[in-house]
């Protein structure tokens, strides 16, 4: 499982997440990440805001309920044996 490190711009604080799955919807890339490899870890869906050619990716947490439900449905289909709850 791939592990990535996020750095918060404001504080410089580093947080590591495990990438569980990736998908593309309406021209945007999304990743499903968790703070643990265990089943009870906290999961987030992040949207890639970076432009083509950027050296570093820029992500934001998906908070819009409609967008979150759409992307969550795709991840649930991709990960058939996983139940995602937010």
C-alpha positions in Angstrom: 0.0 0.0 0.0 1.4 3.4 -1.0 2.1 5.9 1.8 2.1 9.6 1.1 3.0 12.6 3.2 0.9 15.8 3.3 2.4 19.1 4.4 -0.1 21.8 5.6 0.8 25.1 4.1 -0.1 27.2 7.1 1.8 25.3 9.7 4.2 23.1 7.9 2.9 20.1 9.8 3.4 16.7 8.2 0.8 14.0 8.1 1.1 10.6 6.6 -1.7 8.7 4.9 -2.1 5.4 3.2 -3.6 5.6 -0.3 -6.4 3.0 -0.5 -7.7 3.8 -4.0 -7.7 6.4 -6.8 -10.4 7.4 -9.3 -11.3 10.2 -11.8 -14.7 11.8 -12.0 -15.8 14.8 -14.2 -12.2 15.5 -15.1 -10.9 15.6 -11.5 -8.7 13.1 -9.7 -9.7 11.8 -6.3 -7.9 9.6 -3.8 -9.2 7.7 -0.8 -6.7 7.8 2.0 -6.6 6.5 5.6 -4.5 7.3 8.6 -4.0 3.6 9.3 -3.7 0.3 7.6 -6.2 -1.1 10.2 -9.9 -1.5 9.4 -10.9 1.1 11.9 -8.7 3.9 10.6 -10.0 7.4 9.7 -10.6 7.8 6.0 -10.8 11.0 3.8 -11.6 11.6 0.2 -9.3 14.2 -1.3 -9.6 16.1 -4.6 -6.5 16.9 -6.6 -6.5 20.7 -7.3 -3.1 20.8 -9.0 -2.7 21.8 -12.6 -1.1 19.6 -15.3 2.7 20.0 -15.1 2.8 21.0 -11.4 5.7 19.4 -9.6 3.7 18.8 -6.4 0.1 17.8 -6.1 -2.3 20.0 -4.2 -5.3 18.3 -2.5 -8.3 19.4 -0.5 -10.7 17.4 1.6 -14.0 16.8 -0.2 -16.7 18.4 2.0 -19.6 19.0 -0.4 -22.2 16.4 0.4 -23.3 15.7 -3.2 -19.7 15.4 -4.5 -18.7 13.3 -1.5 -21.6 10.8 -2.1 -20.8 10.5 -5.8 -17.1 9.8 -5.2 -17.8 7.6 -2.2 -20.1 5.4 -4.3 -17.3 4.9 -6.9 -14.8 4.0 -4.2 -17.3 1.5 -2.6 -17.7 -0.2 -6.0 -13.9 -0.3 -6.5 -13.3 -1.7 -3.0 -16.2 -4.3 -2.9 -15.3 -5.7 0.5 -14.9 -2.3 2.2 -17.7 -0.3 3.9 -17.0 3.4 3.9 -18.7 5.6 6.4 -18.1 9.3 7.1 
